[in-house]
C-alpha cells in the first residue's frame, strides 16, 4: 500500500500568523516543516 503524504514548508512568522490553519493541516495528516531563515528547524 502506497500512501501519498503532502508536505508544506512554513516560516516562523507565517506560522505565527496562521497557526490554527497549520494545526488543521497537521490534523488532516499533512507534514508541516517549520523553517527559520530558510533552514528547517522543526517538523
N, C-alpha and C positions, 0 to 999 in steps of 0.2 A: 504494500500500500504506500503510495507516494502522496504525502501531504504537502501542498504548497503553502508556505507562510509568507506573509507580506512583512515588510520591514520599512521603518521610517527613521530618518535621522533628524534630530531637532536640537537647536542650540539652547543653551540655558535660558536666555532671555525670552525666546519664543515659548519655551516650555512653561516658564512662569506666567506668561500672558495667556496661555491656553491650556492650563493644567488639566481641567476637567475633560477637555476634548481628548487629550492624550491618554488619560486614565481610561476613558471609554474605549479607545482603540486597543489598549493593552488588554482590557477585559474581554474584548472580542477576539483575542488571540494574536494580535499583531505585535511584532517585536519593535520596540522603540529604543533607539540608541541616542543617548544624550551626549552632545559634544560641547566642548569648551574651546573656542577659537579654532574650530575645525578638527580637534582631536577628540576621539571617543573617550569618555570618562565613566559612562555607566550604560547598562542595557537592561 
